[in-house]
Structures are given as C-alpha cells and as structure tokens.
C-alpha cells in the first residue's frame, strides 16, 4: 500500500512536470507562429523608462522598422538622437551626441538581448530563452547560463496580429516600455532602411573582431 501511494505521487509529479513543459512549449510555439506572420513591420513609438520603484526616469519618441531575418532600424529622436541599424550581418549603434559608432555582429546580439528574437526564426537561438504566457501577451526570459543584459522581455500584439508594445527589463531593474503607433505590417520596405554608412569624423568602436 505504501509503495502504491509512493508510485502514485511519483506519477503525479512526472505528469505535472510534463504538463508544465508542454505549457512552456506551447507558449513558445504560439509566439513564434505570431512572429512568423510578421515579415516586415514599421511604426512610430513612444517610450517610457521606469526605475525599480516605478518612477519615470525618461520619456521619448522615435520610429522602428523590422524585417526578417534580423534586420532592424531603431531610431530615437527625443530626448536624444540615437540610431541602431542591423543589416542582418552587422549592427551599428550611432550616438550622435557622443559622435561614436559601435559596430557589432548581428548574430551575437541574440545572446545579449532577446529583443532580436523578434527578427529570427532559428530554433537554436530560441532554445536559449524561456517563453511564458501573460494576461496580455508573452514573457521571454534568458535561460540559466545565457549571458544577457535583459532580465525579461514582454511582447503584446494588437487584434490585427501586429506588434502593439514591447517592455524590456534590464539587469539594473529599469523597465523600458515601447508602445507602437500607426503600425504597418508586411509592406515592402526599402533596403536602404537597413544599411548604414559610418559618418566621417566619428569614433568607431569595432567589436566584431573579438566576437
């Protein structure tokens, strides 16, 4: 009888773990399916940055363009002018005030921020992150052992299956929420949006050689 009870409890634990794993897998599959529908996306955004206590640290505006695979143009116009461009192979972060450009390998960015997951369909990259359902969307967290500057990423979609908002909580506890406006889904985007030429006279920090 004791052995029977023990086996029953063990079976329930195993079933519970299996159910949990299936739920996580379903969340990841659902999110990937929604993102698979988004071949291109373009919108303006408003940004709000909060500290750990929920106090507003900064507000800003800008525009974004995404295209598969791993092409991103993220331009903030206020309060400071910054530009991030990925052509799928190399990524450039241009701080106009500091007059400096940082160059990185696009593929390596997946290891530091799950935001890049929005533009890739590679299972190898998705395996580095855990996806859960939330009341309004999906939550993405790096798995143990994955070095990331982002502690958590939350994604919400509109009724038209377009991106509605993205919230990023970094390792310092600050949360940046980007809400998208006037989004255009799956329209042909000019290739020039995802190309970048380093301006003359700026300092270049090329980090691609060490990656």
ZIGI-V179964 format. One record per backbone hydrogen bond with DSSP energy under -0.5 kcal/mol. NH is the residue of the N-H (numbers start at 1). CO is the residue of the C=O. If there is no record, write none. Layout:
BEGIN
nh->NH co->CO
nh->NH co->CO
END
This chain:
BEGIN
nh->5 co->1
nh->6 co->2
nh->7 co->3
nh->8 co->4
nh->9 co->5
nh->10 co->6
nh->11 co->7
nh->12 co->8
nh->13 co->9
nh->14 co->10
nh->15 co->11
nh->16 co->12
nh->17 co->13
nh->18 co->14
nh->19 co->15
nh->20 co->16
nh->21 co->17
nh->22 co->18
nh->23 co->19
nh->24 co->20
nh->25 co->21
nh->26 co->22
nh->27 co->23
nh->28 co->24
nh->29 co->25
nh->30 co->26
nh->31 co->27
nh->32 co->28
nh->33 co->29
nh->34 co->30
nh->35 co->31
nh->36 co->32
nh->37 co->33
nh->37 co->34
nh->38 co->34
nh->38 co->35
nh->39 co->37
nh->41 co->66
nh->42 co->184
nh->43 co->64
nh->44 co->181
nh->45 co->62
nh->46 co->179
nh->47 co->60
nh->48 co->177
nh->49 co->58
nh->50 co->48
nh->50 co->175
nh->51 co->55
nh->54 co->51
nh->57 co->49
nh->58 co->49
nh->60 co->47
nh->61 co->78
nh->62 co->45
nh->63 co->75
nh->64 co->43
nh->65 co->73
nh->66 co->41
nh->67 co->71
nh->68 co->39
nh->69 co->119
nh->70 co->119
nh->71 co->67
nh->72 co->70
nh->72 co->86
nh->73 co->65
nh->74 co->84
nh->75 co->63
nh->75 co->73
nh->76 co->74
nh->76 co->82
nh->77 co->61
nh->77 co->75
nh->78 co->61
nh->82 co->76
nh->82 co->80
nh->83 co->94
nh->84 co->74
nh->85 co->92
nh->86 co->72
nh->87 co->90
nh->88 co->70
nh->91 co->104
nh->92 co->85
nh->93 co->102
nh->94 co->83
nh->94 co->92
nh->95 co->93
nh->95 co->100
nh->96 co->81
nh->96 co->94
nh->97 co->81
nh->99 co->95
nh->100 co->95
nh->101 co->203
nh->102 co->93
nh->103 co->101
nh->103 co->205
nh->104 co->91
nh->106 co->89
nh->109 co->105
nh->109 co->106
nh->110 co->107
nh->111 co->108
nh->112 co->109
nh->113 co->109
nh->116 co->113
nh->117 co->114
nh->118 co->115
nh->119 co->116
nh->120 co->117
nh->125 co->122
nh->126 co->122
nh->127 co->123
nh->128 co->125
nh->129 co->126
nh->130 co->141
nh->132 co->139
nh->134 co->137
nh->138 co->155
nh->139 co->132
nh->140 co->153
nh->141 co->130
nh->143 co->128
nh->146 co->143
nh->147 co->145
nh->149 co->112
nh->150 co->112
nh->151 co->169
nh->152 co->169
nh->153 co->140
nh->154 co->167
nh->155 co->138
nh->156 co->165
nh->158 co->162
nh->161 co->158
nh->164 co->156
nh->165 co->156
nh->166 co->178
nh->167 co->154
nh->168 co->176
nh->169 co->152
nh->170 co->168
nh->170 co->174
nh->171 co->149
nh->173 co->170
nh->175 co->50
nh->176 co->168
nh->177 co->48
nh->177 co->175
nh->178 co->166
nh->178 co->176
nh->179 co->46
nh->179 co->177
nh->180 co->164
nh->181 co->44
nh->184 co->42
nh->186 co->40
nh->193 co->190
nh->194 co->191
nh->195 co->192
nh->198 co->196
nh->202 co->199
nh->203 co->99
nh->205 co->101
nh->205 co->203
nh->206 co->204
nh->207 co->103
nh->207 co->205
nh->211 co->208
END
